[in-house]
Structures are given as C-alpha cells and as structure tokens.
Amino acid sequence: MTMQERALEDNLPSVSIVMPIYNEARSIDTSLASVLGQDYPPHLTEILIAERRSDDGTSERIRRIAAQHHDRRLRLLENPGRTPGAAMNRMIREAEGDIIVRVDGHAEIAADYVRRCVSALQDHDALNVGGCISAVGYGYIGRAIAMAIESFWGNGGARYRTPPCTAPVYVDTVQFGAWRRETLLALGPFVEWPVNEDCEFNARILDAGGRILLHPAIRAVYYPRRSLVSLARQYFRYGKLKCRVIARHPSRLRVRQVIPMVLVLSLVAPWAITVGADWEPSLALSTPLAYLGGLGMVSLHLSARRKRAAGVLLLPAVFATLHLSYGLGTLWGMGALFKFLRKKEQQFPLPETRPDEVLRSRLGEQS
C-alpha cells in the first residue's frame, strides 16, 4: 500500500520531511533523532535528505542512522546544485507527501512538531506555517551567540524568536516552514542561492496574496554558529543576498534590514569627513565610542537577566559581528541590486510565480 493510500485510509495527509544538509556532523544525530521521534504516524511519513558532499563525515552518519531504522521511509539524495535552494527543489520533485515540512540539520524539533504543522495548515488560511525557534549554543562563544540572536538587538524583532508569541499570528517570514505540496509546485522552484532562499520564497507567497502563520505550539531548537568568524560569514551573506530579495520584492523592505548598513556608514563617514575637512580626530571617535557604549549596556542587561557573567565580555563582540557583517554584506549587495535594476531579468531571472488553478482557488477562498 502506498503512502497516499494509507493517508486516505487514515483520513490524514501524508507528510514528507525534507532536510537540506551540508557539514552537519556535530548536530545531525540529534536533529535526525528528533525527526525520527515524531508522534505523527510513521507509515504516513517519509524523510528525504539532500546532502551536498559534506567533508566532515555527515553522510556517513546519516547512512549509519538510516541502517538502524531500515523500517522507516528514509532516503539520502545527492544535491549536485550545492545550495539549500537546489536541495529543496530536488526533494520537492521526489516527495510523495501531501504536506512538506522542512527541517535543517542544525535544528532539533519537538516531538509534536509535524503534527502541529499539519494541524495549523488545516485550521488556518495560511500557505506556510512555522513556529517559535529558541537558540541553544555550545561553548562560551556559542552560548553568547545564542543569547544575542534571541534578543531584539541581535534579531531586529523577528517574531519567531523573541518575544515568543502567545497566539497564532500572521507574519512576513518563518524559519524552516511547512507547506502544502501544491503551494510549492505552484510558486516554485526555490531560488538556488547560498542563503535567503526561504526568505525570497516567503516574499513570493505574500506577493501572490497568500499568508504566513507563526504558531506558538510549533517549537524547535536552533544550534547557531560556534565562532565569530563563521558567524560573520553567515551574516555577511544574509545581508548581501537580502538585496536580491528586495530587488525582486521591493514591498518587502523593512527598516530592520537597513539599520545595519546605516550603522556601518555612520561609523565610517565621520573619519572620511574628518580627513577631508581637517577636523579633530576626536570627532570621528564619537560615533564608535557611542556604539561601543550602547553595546556594553545592552550586554550588561542581558547578562544580568540570564545570570551569565561571561556574557558581559563576549556579547559586545557578538553583537558587533552580527551588525557589521550584515551591514557590510548589504553594502556589498547594493552593487548587485543596481546591476539588477539596470539589466532587469538578465542578472537574476525570476522563476514563475503565477499561481496555478489549485492555488488560485485556495487564495480565492481566503479572500
């Protein structure tokens, strides 16, 4: 009996859990264990993993876990495109489930995560649903990074992080995500970027007239980077690729996305003015000193609230890494944005975003 036939028999939708993976040896055991431990009926669930030739032993760990669960529908696919978007597109083509739920290899989902996602899609007029994501770090630096990205000063007020919502709310984006298969087929494929492919797809949903739901009952844990260097690379790419998202979806521009770039300019501009106008160098130091003072006060407050004294020393460096790397990435990405505006579709061709008949009827029901 196929998964779809069993779904009809049980009067429940079948689910495909999709996992784009690269170099997740440190967390893949925990992540995959949480996926295999879901309370949704196993015979209605398949797990697809698209792995892009990791060099840290991730694929070997996945194969070992799959061998231990030979009774489960778990498939390891190759991702020759080497980006999360390419992995998503490959798995969506292979998926058989009515509902597709994304889980990343650096996340651990609650035991009822899939069941809650399915319920939210059935009970609300949303095309994408997600939940509240808490961050847990390892080591002094990892814990400081987790503290920072869970605070307003580190995430800019992202609703899926802080403060946790107490009731379902419609938002502009969620982390990971769960969709009906027909939505992905109608609005896809994902753009094959190194990051922000999910952000761009969420913007596409909103532009098509759909809604995105954040539900407090859907819970997961995210394991952030463990070093400032890797964090800087990550957020530089976030800022850079955000410009591509805005180029395609200008109405999705938010103030929080511009502030890091303004911060970088405000730190650099006084030095340029001082050199050009022969002003006192102390004037150029005023903005950096004010910024450092602000970071110190925020770090002291968070450390006291979390009762972690080490945060006072580490948090300023973490916040500065988050803000400046994202701001520099945004400045770098502005060049690509201007090229896009000049060459239009030649630089970053848009995928098809017109809803098909199934999605159009669903959007009609929402209105």
N, C-alpha and C positions, 0 to 999 in steps of 0.2 A: 504494500500500500504506500502511495506517495505521501509526501508531507502535506500537499494540498488536500488530498482525500481524507487524511486524518484530521485536518483542520475543519473540514466540512462536517465530519462525523462528530467532533467535539464542540462544534459551534464556536470555535476560537480561531483568530487569524494565525497563520504560520509566521514565524519570525526568522529573519536572517541577521545574525550579529556579525558585523563587519569590522575588521581590525587592520588598519594600515600600520605597518610595523617597520622600524629601522633602528638597529642598535639599541635594543631594549633589554639586554641580558640582565640588568640589575633588577628590573621590575616585572618582566614578562611572566615569571612563575606566579607571582601574586595576582597580577592582572588577569591572566588566563584562568586561574583558580576561581576568581570571583565570577567570571563569565560562565564557567562550567557549573558553578554552585547556584545558579539562578533557580528560583522556585517556579518558573514558567515550565509547562510540560516539555520535557526533553524531546519527545517524539515530534513536537511541533517547532523545534528549534534547530537551526543549523548554524555553524560557526565558520566563517570564511576569514582567513588571514592572508593578506598580501604583503609579502616580505621582499625588500629590495636589496638582497645580497649583503646582509649585515656582516661585519667583520669582527664582532665581539662574541660570537657563539650563540646569538639569539635563535637562529634557525634550528640549531642542534637541540636547544632546549625545547622549542616548540614541537619538534618531531618526537622527543622523548615523552613529553606530556601527551601528545596525540596517541602514542603507542600504549600509554597507560589507560586511555579512555577510548579504546577501539570500538566500544559500543555507541559512541556519540558521533554525530554527523559533523566532523571537523576536517576542513580541507586547508592545506597550505598552498597558496598560489604564488607564482613569481610576479614581481612588479618591475618589468623592464623600464617603465617610464620613470622610476626612481623618485617620484614625488607623491605626497599624500593624495593629491587630486587624481593622479593616474591610478593609484591603488584603489581609490573609491570607485572609479569608473570600471576597472576590471572586475571588482567584486560585485558591483551592481549588475553587470552583464551576466555574471554567473549565479547570482542569488535567485532562490526559488520562493522566498518568503513574501507574504503579503505586506509585512512590516519590516523595515530595515532599520536596525539600531547600530549606531557607531560607538565603538569603544576603543580608545587609544591604549597603546601598550604601557604608558606611564600613568595609568589610572586604575583604580580599584572601585568597582561598582557595588552598591548594596545588593543583598540577595533578592530583593523585590524590584530591582531597577527595571528589568524588561517588562514585568507585569504592570508596573506603574506607567511606563511609557505607552504601552498598548492601551491601557485604560484612559490615559489623557488624550490620546488621538481619537478614541471612540467617543469620549464625553465632551470634547471641546471642538470648536471650529478652527482648529489650527492645522497648518500644513507641516509644521516642525515643532517638536516638543523637546524640552531639556529640563535639567534640574539644577539644584544648588550644589556647587562644587567647592569643597574645602581643600586646602593645600596642606600637605604634610611633608616636611623636609628632613633630610638626614645630615648629620654633622652640624657644626656651628654655622657654617655658611648656608647650607641647605635650609636649616630652620629659620635663619634670618630672612632668606628669600621668600619662604612660605609666609612669614609674618608680614612682609612688605606687600606681596601681591594680594593678600587678603584684606589689606587696608585701602581706604579711599585714596591715599597718597600713592599707592602702588598700582591700583587698577582703574583709577579715574571714575569710580562709581559704577562699575559693571554689575548689573543686577544679579547675575548668577553667582557672584562671590560675596559681596557684603553690601548692606546688611542682608541676612537671609530673609527672603520674603515669607510671609505667613499665610498667604493665599495665592492661588494661581493668578498670574498677571501676564499680559501680553507685552513683549519686549522686542527689541530690534535684533537681538542675537542671543544664542545659547551656545555653550560649549558641548562638543560631541554632537548629539542630535538624534532624533528618531523620526522617520517619515513613512508615509505610505509609499509603496513601490511606484505607484502610478505618478506620484508627485515628482520623484526623481527622474522617471522616464520622460515626463512632460517638460521639466525645466532644465534637465541636464544637457550635457555632461558637466562635471566639475571642471573648473579651470586647473591646469596642471602646473601650479605654482609651488614653490618650496613651502610657503605658509599662506595663511589667509584665504585658502580655497573655500573653507567653510563660511567665512565672513562674506565673501563675494556671493556664495550661493544663497545665503540668508537675505542679502540685499535683493537678489533676483526674486525670491519668494515675495518680499514686500512690494517690489515694483509690479509684480503680477497680480497684486490685490490680495495675497494670502496673509496669514497671521502666524506669529511665532509665540509659543506659550512656554513660560517658565513656571514649573510646578514644584512647590516645596517638598512634596512627597517623594520626588525623584532625587536620589542622593548618590554622590560619588566622591572619591578622594583622588586628588591630583598630586603627583610627585614632581615638583619643579626641578630645574637645573641645580647642580651641586657646586658650581663655581661661578665666579663673576665673569670670567672670560666667555663661558658658554652662554650665560645669561645675556651678555652684551651682544653676542652674535644673534641670538634669538630675537631680541627686541629691535636690533637694527633691521633685521629682515621684516619684522612686523611693520615698522614704520615705513620702510621702503615699499613694501607691497600694498600697504594701505592706500598709497597714492593711486595704484592701479584700480583698486576697488572704487575710490571716489571718482576716478576718470570715467568709469562705466556707470556709476550710480551717484551722481552729484548730490541728489537729495538726501543721501545717507550721511553726509558730512556732519560730524558732531564736534562741539567745542573741545571736548576732552582729547580729541585726536590732533588738535592743532597746538594745544598748550605746550607739549614738549619741544616742538620746533620753535615756538616763540621764546621759550626758556633759553635754548641754545643761542638764538640770535641776541637775546638780551645780555647773555654772558660775554659774547664776542664783540658786539657793537661798541661798548664803551672803550675797549682797547683800540679799535680802529679810529674812533673819534679822537681819542687822546693823542695818538700818533699824528693824525692829520691836522689837529688844531693846536698842538703843542700845549695840551692841558697837563695838569698834575697827574702822575700815575695813580695816586691815591683815589682819584675819582673813578678810575677803571676798576678798582678793587671793591668798590662799594656794593655792586650787584652780586659778585661771587660771595662776598662775606655775608650779605643778607641771605642769600640762598643757603649757604652752609649753616647759618644760624637757625634758619627755618627747619632744615633737616635735623639739626640737633634737638630742637624742641619736640618735633614730631616723634623722633626716635625715642626720646626720653619718656614721652607719654605712652607710646606703645609698649615699651619695655616694662614700664611700671604696671600697666594694665595686664600684661601677660606674665608678669613676675619673672622676667628673664633679663638679668643684668647684662649679659653679654650682648644683648641687642643694642644697647647704647653705643657700643663701639662698632658693631657690624652694620647696623641698619642705615646709617648715613651713606656708606659706600654702596649698599644695595640700592637704595633709592636713587642715588646719583647715576648708577649704572642703568637702571630702568629708564629714567627720564632722558638722560643724554644720549644713550644709544638709540632710543626710539626717535628722539628729535633729530639726530644726525641721519638716521635712516629715512625719515620723512623729507629732510632737505635733499638727500641724495635722490629719493624717488620723485621729487618735483621735476627733475630733468626728464625722467621717463614720462611724467604726466604731460609736460609741454610737447614732447615728441608725439604723444598720443593725440593731443589736440590738433597738431599740425597734420599728421598723417592719417588721423582718424582710424579706420579699421586695419590699416596696414601693420601697425606696430603690435597691437594686441587684439586680434579678431575676436569678436563676441560670439559665443555659442548661441544656438537657437534658444530663445526664451519665451516663445509664444506658447501658451498653454494648449494642450490638445483637447479633444472633446470631453474626456473624462474630467480633467482638471477644471475646464471652463464651467462644467455643470456644477462641480463642487464649489467653485468660487461664487457661482450664482446663488447657491443655497445659502452661503454665508451672508451675502448682501440682502 
